[in-house]
Amino acid sequence: MWLVAPCQSDPLQDTGIGFILNLAEMIKIMITIINKIMNNCINV
Protein backbone atom coordinates (compact mmCIF):
# COMPACT_ATOMS: atom_id res chain seq x y z
CA MET A 1 0.00 0.00 0.00
CA TRP A 2 2.79 2.41 0.94
CA LEU A 3 4.40 2.07 -2.48
CA VAL A 4 1.24 3.34 -4.14
CA ALA A 5 0.72 6.26 -1.75
CA PRO A 6 2.61 9.43 -2.69
CA CYS A 7 1.56 11.04 0.60
CA GLN A 8 2.16 8.68 3.51
CA SER A 9 0.53 11.03 6.06
CA ASP A 10 -2.86 10.63 4.36
CA PRO A 11 -5.10 8.58 6.70
CA LEU A 12 -7.16 7.35 3.74
CA GLN A 13 -4.17 5.36 2.51
CA ASP A 14 -4.17 3.27 5.70
CA THR A 15 -7.51 1.67 4.83
CA GLY A 16 -6.80 1.49 1.12
CA ILE A 17 -9.64 3.88 0.30
CA GLY A 18 -7.18 6.32 -1.23
CA PHE A 19 -5.82 3.58 -3.49
CA ILE A 20 -9.34 2.67 -4.63
CA LEU A 21 -10.16 6.33 -5.31
CA ASN A 22 -6.98 6.69 -7.37
CA LEU A 23 -7.92 3.55 -9.30
CA ALA A 24 -11.43 4.90 -9.93
CA GLU A 25 -9.97 8.16 -11.27
CA MET A 26 -7.67 6.24 -13.63
CA ILE A 27 -10.60 4.11 -14.87
CA LYS A 28 -12.70 7.25 -15.45
CA ILE A 29 -9.90 8.79 -17.51
CA MET A 30 -9.50 5.56 -19.50
CA ILE A 31 -13.25 5.45 -20.24
CA THR A 32 -13.19 9.09 -21.36
CA ILE A 33 -10.28 8.40 -23.73
CA ILE A 34 -11.97 5.26 -25.11
CA ASN A 35 -15.22 7.20 -25.66
CA LYS A 36 -13.35 9.91 -27.58
CA ILE A 37 -11.63 7.29 -29.76
CA MET A 38 -14.93 5.49 -30.38
CA ASN A 39 -16.67 8.77 -31.30
CA ASN A 40 -13.88 9.58 -33.76
CA CYS A 41 -14.20 6.14 -35.37
CA ILE A 42 -18.00 6.38 -35.59
CA ASN A 43 -17.90 9.92 -37.04
CA VAL A 44 -15.38 8.82 -39.68
N, CA, C, O and CB atoms as a CASP TS submission, in Angstrom:
PFRMAT TS
TARGET T0000
AUTHOR 0000-0000-0000
METHOD Language model
MODEL 1
PARENT N/A
ATOM      1  N   MET     1       0.825  -1.198   0.000  1.00  0.00           N
ATOM      2  CA  MET     1       0.000   0.000   0.000  1.00  0.00           C
ATOM      3  C   MET     1       0.865   1.256   0.000  1.00  0.00           C
ATOM      4  O   MET     1       0.567   2.231  -0.690  1.00  0.00           O
ATOM      5  CB  MET     1      -0.936   0.002   1.208  1.00  0.00           C
ATOM      6  N   TRP     2       1.952   1.215   0.795  1.00  0.00           N
ATOM      7  CA  TRP     2       2.789   2.411   0.937  1.00  0.00           C
ATOM      8  C   TRP     2       3.454   2.781  -0.382  1.00  0.00           C
ATOM      9  O   TRP     2       3.700   3.958  -0.647  1.00  0.00           O
ATOM     10  CB  TRP     2       3.856   2.192   2.015  1.00  0.00           C
ATOM     11  N   LEU     3       3.743   1.786  -1.205  1.00  0.00           N
ATOM     12  CA  LEU     3       4.405   2.067  -2.479  1.00  0.00           C
ATOM     13  C   LEU     3       3.492   2.878  -3.393  1.00  0.00           C
ATOM     14  O   LEU     3       3.965   3.683  -4.195  1.00  0.00           O
ATOM     15  CB  LEU     3       4.822   0.759  -3.170  1.00  0.00           C
ATOM     16  N   VAL     4       2.199   2.666  -3.271  1.00  0.00           N
ATOM     17  CA  VAL     4       1.238   3.341  -4.139  1.00  0.00           C
ATOM     18  C   VAL     4       0.978   4.761  -3.651  1.00  0.00           C
ATOM     19  O   VAL     4       0.691   5.654  -4.448  1.00  0.00           O
ATOM     20  CB  VAL     4      -0.077   2.552  -4.203  1.00  0.00           C
ATOM     21  N   ALA     5       1.080   4.966  -2.335  1.00  0.00           N
ATOM     22  CA  ALA     5       0.722   6.258  -1.746  1.00  0.00           C
ATOM     23  C   ALA     5       1.846   7.280  -1.868  1.00  0.00           C
ATOM     24  O   ALA     5       2.922   7.083  -1.302  1.00  0.00           O
ATOM     25  CB  ALA     5       0.353   6.078  -0.287  1.00  0.00           C
ATOM     26  N   PRO     6       1.615   8.368  -2.597  1.00  0.00           N
ATOM     27  CA  PRO     6       2.613   9.432  -2.694  1.00  0.00           C
ATOM     28  C   PRO     6       2.698  10.223  -1.397  1.00  0.00           C
ATOM     29  O   PRO     6       3.752  10.764  -1.064  1.00  0.00           O
ATOM     30  CB  PRO     6       2.286  10.369  -3.859  1.00  0.00           C
ATOM     31  N   CYS     7       1.594  10.292  -0.665  1.00  0.00           N
ATOM     32  CA  CYS     7       1.556  11.041   0.595  1.00  0.00           C
ATOM     33  C   CYS     7       1.264  10.063   1.725  1.00  0.00           C
ATOM     34  O   CYS     7       0.125   9.634   1.904  1.00  0.00           O
ATOM     35  CB  CYS     7       0.481  12.184   0.552  1.00  0.00           C
ATOM     36  N   GLN     8       2.303   9.711   2.491  1.00  0.00           N
ATOM     37  CA  GLN     8       2.159   8.681   3.514  1.00  0.00           C
ATOM     38  C   GLN     8       1.394   9.172   4.739  1.00  0.00           C
ATOM     39  O   GLN     8       0.959   8.359   5.555  1.00  0.00           O
ATOM     40  CB  GLN     8       3.519   8.184   3.933  1.00  0.00           C
ATOM     41  N   SER     9       1.221  10.499   4.885  1.00  0.00           N
ATOM     42  CA  SER     9       0.530  11.033   6.057  1.00  0.00           C
ATOM     43  C   SER     9      -0.989  11.014   5.858  1.00  0.00           C
ATOM     44  O   SER     9      -1.746  11.312   6.783  1.00  0.00           O
ATOM     45  CB  SER     9       1.007  12.464   6.350  1.00  0.00           C
ATOM     46  N   ASP    10      -1.426  10.665   4.652  1.00  0.00           N
ATOM     47  CA  ASP    10      -2.859  10.633   4.358  1.00  0.00           C
ATOM     48  C   ASP    10      -3.510   9.441   5.053  1.00  0.00           C
ATOM     49  O   ASP    10      -3.152   8.299   4.766  1.00  0.00           O
ATOM     50  CB  ASP    10      -3.103  10.567   2.832  1.00  0.00           C
ATOM     51  N   PRO    11      -4.464   9.680   5.965  1.00  0.00           N
ATOM     52  CA  PRO    11      -5.104   8.582   6.702  1.00  0.00           C
ATOM     53  C   PRO    11      -5.913   7.664   5.799  1.00  0.00           C
ATOM     54  O   PRO    11      -6.124   6.498   6.134  1.00  0.00           O
ATOM     55  CB  PRO    11      -6.002   9.138   7.784  1.00  0.00           C
ATOM     56  N   LEU    12      -6.371   8.175   4.653  1.00  0.00           N
ATOM     57  CA  LEU    12      -7.157   7.351   3.739  1.00  0.00           C
ATOM     58  C   LEU    12      -6.325   6.183   3.218  1.00  0.00           C
ATOM     59  O   LEU    12      -6.858   5.106   2.952  1.00  0.00           O
ATOM     60  CB  LEU    12      -7.681   8.195   2.568  1.00  0.00           C
ATOM     61  N   GLN    13      -5.023   6.398   3.072  1.00  0.00           N
ATOM     62  CA  GLN    13      -4.165   5.357   2.507  1.00  0.00           C
ATOM     63  C   GLN    13      -4.090   4.146   3.438  1.00  0.00           C
ATOM     64  O   GLN    13      -3.867   3.024   2.982  1.00  0.00           O
ATOM     65  CB  GLN    13      -2.755   5.910   2.243  1.00  0.00           C
ATOM     66  N   ASP    14      -4.278   4.370   4.744  1.00  0.00           N
ATOM     67  CA  ASP    14      -4.170   3.273   5.705  1.00  0.00           C
ATOM     68  C   ASP    14      -5.227   2.202   5.435  1.00  0.00           C
ATOM     69  O   ASP    14      -4.956   1.010   5.585  1.00  0.00           O
ATOM     70  CB  ASP    14      -4.310   3.804   7.138  1.00  0.00           C
ATOM     71  N   THR    15      -6.418   2.621   5.042  1.00  0.00           N
ATOM     72  CA  THR    15      -7.507   1.668   4.834  1.00  0.00           C
ATOM     73  C   THR    15      -7.586   1.219   3.386  1.00  0.00           C
ATOM     74  O   THR    15      -8.348   0.314   3.046  1.00  0.00           O
ATOM     75  CB  THR    15      -8.833   2.279   5.258  1.00  0.00           C
ATOM     76  N   GLY    16      -6.785   1.865   2.529  1.00  0.00           N
ATOM     77  CA  GLY    16      -6.798   1.486   1.124  1.00  0.00           C
ATOM     78  C   GLY    16      -7.850   2.237   0.331  1.00  0.00           C
ATOM     79  O   GLY    16      -7.989   2.029  -0.875  1.00  0.00           O
ATOM     80  N   ILE    17      -8.597   3.116   1.005  1.00  0.00           N
ATOM     81  CA  ILE    17      -9.638   3.877   0.302  1.00  0.00           C
ATOM     82  C   ILE    17      -8.996   4.807  -0.710  1.00  0.00           C
ATOM     83  O   ILE    17      -9.497   4.970  -1.823  1.00  0.00           O
ATOM     84  CB  ILE    17     -10.508   4.684   1.299  1.00  0.00           C
ATOM     85  N   GLY    18      -7.880   5.419  -0.318  1.00  0.00           N
ATOM     86  CA  GLY    18      -7.179   6.325  -1.229  1.00  0.00           C
ATOM     87  C   GLY    18      -6.754   5.608  -2.494  1.00  0.00           C
ATOM     88  O   GLY    18      -6.871   6.146  -3.595  1.00  0.00           O
ATOM     89  N   PHE    19      -6.253   4.370  -2.327  1.00  0.00           N
ATOM     90  CA  PHE    19      -5.816   3.582  -3.486  1.00  0.00           C
ATOM     91  C   PHE    19      -6.995   3.305  -4.416  1.00  0.00           C
ATOM     92  O   PHE    19      -6.869   3.401  -5.637  1.00  0.00           O
ATOM     93  CB  PHE    19      -5.171   2.252  -3.029  1.00  0.00           C
ATOM     94  N   ILE    20      -8.140   2.960  -3.829  1.00  0.00           N
ATOM     95  CA  ILE    20      -9.339   2.666  -4.628  1.00  0.00           C
ATOM     96  C   ILE    20      -9.809   3.923  -5.358  1.00  0.00           C
ATOM     97  O   ILE    20     -10.221   3.853  -6.516  1.00  0.00           O
ATOM     98  CB  ILE    20     -10.476   2.110  -3.729  1.00  0.00           C
ATOM     99  N   LEU    21      -9.748   5.079  -4.677  1.00  0.00           N
ATOM    100  CA  LEU    21     -10.161   6.333  -5.313  1.00  0.00           C
ATOM    101  C   LEU    21      -9.242   6.658  -6.475  1.00  0.00           C
ATOM    102  O   LEU    21      -9.699   7.098  -7.530  1.00  0.00           O
ATOM    103  CB  LEU    21     -10.164   7.489  -4.296  1.00  0.00           C
ATOM    104  N   ASN    22      -7.930   6.440  -6.284  1.00  0.00           N
ATOM    105  CA  ASN    22      -6.982   6.690  -7.375  1.00  0.00           C
ATOM    106  C   ASN    22      -7.292   5.775  -8.549  1.00  0.00           C
ATOM    107  O   ASN    22      -7.250   6.200  -9.703  1.00  0.00           O
ATOM    108  CB  ASN    22      -5.525   6.481  -6.900  1.00  0.00           C
ATOM    109  N   LEU    23      -7.604   4.513  -8.250  1.00  0.00           N
ATOM    110  CA  LEU    23      -7.920   3.545  -9.301  1.00  0.00           C
ATOM    111  C   LEU    23      -9.180   3.983 -10.048  1.00  0.00           C
ATOM    112  O   LEU    23      -9.243   3.899 -11.274  1.00  0.00           O
ATOM    113  CB  LEU    23      -8.107   2.125  -8.703  1.00  0.00           C
ATOM    114  N   ALA    24     -10.175   4.447  -9.306  1.00  0.00           N
ATOM    115  CA  ALA    24     -11.425   4.904  -9.925  1.00  0.00           C
ATOM    116  C   ALA    24     -11.164   6.087 -10.853  1.00  0.00           C
ATOM    117  O   ALA    24     -11.738   6.165 -11.939  1.00  0.00           O
ATOM    118  CB  ALA    24     -12.457   5.293  -8.845  1.00  0.00           C
ATOM    119  N   GLU    25     -10.299   7.010 -10.426  1.00  0.00           N
ATOM    120  CA  GLU    25      -9.971   8.164 -11.271  1.00  0.00           C
ATOM    121  C   GLU    25      -9.311   7.702 -12.557  1.00  0.00           C
ATOM    122  O   GLU    25      -9.642   8.191 -13.637  1.00  0.00           O
ATOM    123  CB  GLU    25      -9.049   9.149 -10.523  1.00  0.00           C
ATOM    124  N   MET    26      -8.370   6.753 -12.449  1.00  0.00           N
ATOM    125  CA  MET    26      -7.674   6.240 -13.630  1.00  0.00           C
ATOM    126  C   MET    26      -8.663   5.574 -14.582  1.00  0.00           C
ATOM    127  O   MET    26      -8.577   5.757 -15.796  1.00  0.00           O
ATOM    128  CB  MET    26      -6.571   5.241 -13.221  1.00  0.00           C
ATOM    129  N   ILE    27      -9.605   4.800 -14.033  1.00  0.00           N
ATOM    130  CA  ILE    27     -10.600   4.114 -14.868  1.00  0.00           C
ATOM    131  C   ILE    27     -11.489   5.139 -15.568  1.00  0.00           C
ATOM    132  O   ILE    27     -11.834   4.975 -16.738  1.00  0.00           O
ATOM    133  CB  ILE    27     -11.462   3.143 -14.015  1.00  0.00           C
ATOM    134  N   LYS    28     -11.862   6.206 -14.839  1.00  0.00           N
ATOM    135  CA  LYS    28     -12.702   7.250 -15.446  1.00  0.00           C
ATOM    136  C   LYS    28     -11.983   7.899 -16.617  1.00  0.00           C
ATOM    137  O   LYS    28     -12.581   8.146 -17.665  1.00  0.00           O
ATOM    138  CB  LYS    28     -13.083   8.320 -14.402  1.00  0.00           C
ATOM    139  N   ILE    29     -10.689   8.176 -16.433  1.00  0.00           N
ATOM    140  CA  ILE    29      -9.901   8.792 -17.509  1.00  0.00           C
ATOM    141  C   ILE    29      -9.814   7.843 -18.697  1.00  0.00           C
ATOM    142  O   ILE    29      -9.940   8.268 -19.846  1.00  0.00           O
ATOM    143  CB  ILE    29      -8.480   9.164 -17.009  1.00  0.00           C
ATOM    144  N   MET    30      -9.598   6.555 -18.424  1.00  0.00           N
ATOM    145  CA  MET    30      -9.503   5.564 -19.498  1.00  0.00           C
ATOM    146  C   MET    30     -10.816   5.514 -20.282  1.00  0.00           C
ATOM    147  O   MET    30     -10.800   5.486 -21.512  1.00  0.00           O
ATOM    148  CB  MET    30      -9.162   4.163 -18.923  1.00  0.00           C
ATOM    149  N   ILE    31     -11.945   5.504 -19.580  1.00  0.00           N
ATOM    150  CA  ILE    31     -13.254   5.447 -20.239  1.00  0.00           C
ATOM    151  C   ILE    31     -13.459   6.685 -21.103  1.00  0.00           C
ATOM    152  O   ILE    31     -13.982   6.593 -22.214  1.00  0.00           O
ATOM    153  CB  ILE    31     -14.391   5.326 -19.193  1.00  0.00           C
ATOM    154  N   THR    32     -13.043   7.850 -20.589  1.00  0.00           N
ATOM    155  CA  THR    32     -13.185   9.093 -21.357  1.00  0.00           C
ATOM    156  C   THR    32     -12.383   9.016 -22.644  1.00  0.00           C
ATOM    157  O   THR    32     -12.865   9.399 -23.710  1.00  0.00           O
ATOM    158  CB  THR    32     -12.732  10.307 -20.522  1.00  0.00           C
ATOM    159  N   ILE    33     -11.140   8.512 -22.540  1.00  0.00           N
ATOM    160  CA  ILE    33     -10.277   8.397 -23.727  1.00  0.00           C
ATOM    161  C   ILE    33     -10.886   7.415 -24.726  1.00  0.00           C
ATOM    162  O   ILE    33     -10.914   7.684 -25.927  1.00  0.00           O
ATOM    163  CB  ILE    33      -8.846   7.939 -23.326  1.00  0.00           C
ATOM    164  N   ILE    34     -11.375   6.276 -24.229  1.00  0.00           N
ATOM    165  CA  ILE    34     -11.967   5.265 -25.114  1.00  0.00           C
ATOM    166  C   ILE    34     -13.201   5.841 -25.808  1.00  0.00           C
ATOM    167  O   ILE    34     -13.408   5.615 -27.000  1.00  0.00           O
ATOM    168  CB  ILE    34     -12.343   3.982 -24.316  1.00  0.00           C
ATOM    169  N   ASN    35     -14.020   6.586 -25.061  1.00  0.00           N
ATOM    170  CA  ASN    35     -15.217   7.197 -25.655  1.00  0.00           C
ATOM    171  C   ASN    35     -14.838   8.159 -26.764  1.00  0.00           C
ATOM    172  O   ASN    35     -15.487   8.187 -27.810  1.00  0.00           O
ATOM    173  CB  ASN    35     -16.041   7.929 -24.586  1.00  0.00           C
ATOM    174  N   LYS    36     -13.784   8.955 -26.548  1.00  0.00           N
ATOM    175  CA  LYS    36     -13.345   9.905 -27.577  1.00  0.00           C
ATOM    176  C   LYS    36     -12.883   9.160 -28.817  1.00  0.00           C
ATOM    177  O   LYS    36     -13.203   9.555 -29.939  1.00  0.00           O
ATOM    178  CB  LYS    36     -12.212  10.807 -27.044  1.00  0.00           C
ATOM    179  N   ILE    37     -12.124   8.074 -28.618  1.00  0.00           N
ATOM    180  CA  ILE    37     -11.630   7.288 -29.758  1.00  0.00           C
ATOM    181  C   ILE    37     -12.809   6.668 -30.504  1.00  0.00           C
ATOM    182  O   ILE    37     -12.851   6.691 -31.734  1.00  0.00           O
ATOM    183  CB  ILE    37     -10.641   6.178 -29.283  1.00  0.00           C
ATOM    184  N   MET    38     -13.765   6.114 -29.760  1.00  0.00           N
ATOM    185  CA  MET    38     -14.933   5.489 -30.383  1.00  0.00           C
ATOM    186  C   MET    38     -15.730   6.519 -31.178  1.00  0.00           C
ATOM    187  O   MET    38     -16.167   6.240 -32.295  1.00  0.00           O
ATOM    188  CB  MET    38     -15.828   4.829 -29.317  1.00  0.00           C
ATOM    189  N   ASN    39     -15.922   7.712 -30.607  1.00  0.00           N
ATOM    190  CA  ASN    39     -16.668   8.769 -31.297  1.00  0.00           C
ATOM    191  C   ASN    39     -15.963   9.155 -32.586  1.00  0.00           C
ATOM    192  O   ASN    39     -16.616   9.374 -33.606  1.00  0.00           O
ATOM    193  CB  ASN    39     -16.834  10.004 -30.391  1.00  0.00           C
ATOM    194  N   ASN    40     -14.636   9.243 -32.553  1.00  0.00           N
ATOM    195  CA  ASN    40     -13.879   9.581 -33.762  1.00  0.00           C
ATOM    196  C   ASN    40     -14.078   8.507 -34.824  1.00  0.00           C
ATOM    197  O   ASN    40     -14.263   8.821 -36.000  1.00  0.00           O
ATOM    198  CB  ASN    40     -12.376   9.746 -33.439  1.00  0.00           C
ATOM    199  N   CYS    41     -14.040   7.245 -34.417  1.00  0.00           N
ATOM    200  CA  CYS    41     -14.199   6.137 -35.372  1.00  0.00           C
ATOM    201  C   CYS    41     -15.607   6.142 -35.963  1.00  0.00           C
ATOM    202  O   CYS    41     -15.778   5.923 -37.162  1.00  0.00           O
ATOM    203  CB  CYS    41     -13.912   4.776 -34.685  1.00  0.00           C
ATOM    204  N   ILE    42     -16.610   6.390 -35.128  1.00  0.00           N
ATOM    205  CA  ILE    42     -17.999   6.380 -35.594  1.00  0.00           C
ATOM    206  C   ILE    42     -18.244   7.548 -36.546  1.00  0.00           C
ATOM    207  O   ILE    42     -18.909   7.390 -37.569  1.00  0.00           O
ATOM    208  CB  ILE    42     -18.978   6.446 -34.397  1.00  0.00           C
ATOM    209  N   ASN    43     -17.703   8.731 -36.204  1.00  0.00           N
ATOM    210  CA  ASN    43     -17.901   9.916 -37.041  1.00  0.00           C
ATOM    211  C   ASN    43     -17.212   9.752 -38.386  1.00  0.00           C
ATOM    212  O   ASN    43     -17.697  10.264 -39.395  1.00  0.00           O
ATOM    213  CB  ASN    43     -17.377  11.169 -36.332  1.00  0.00           C
ATOM    214  N   VAL    44     -16.097   9.049 -38.413  1.00  0.00           N
ATOM    215  CA  VAL    44     -15.381   8.824 -39.680  1.00  0.00           C
ATOM    216  C   VAL    44     -16.057   7.662 -40.387  1.00  0.00           C
ATOM    217  O   VAL    44     -15.639   7.277 -41.479  1.00  0.00           O
ATOM    218  CB  VAL    44     -13.845   8.531 -39.445  1.00  0.00           C
TER
END
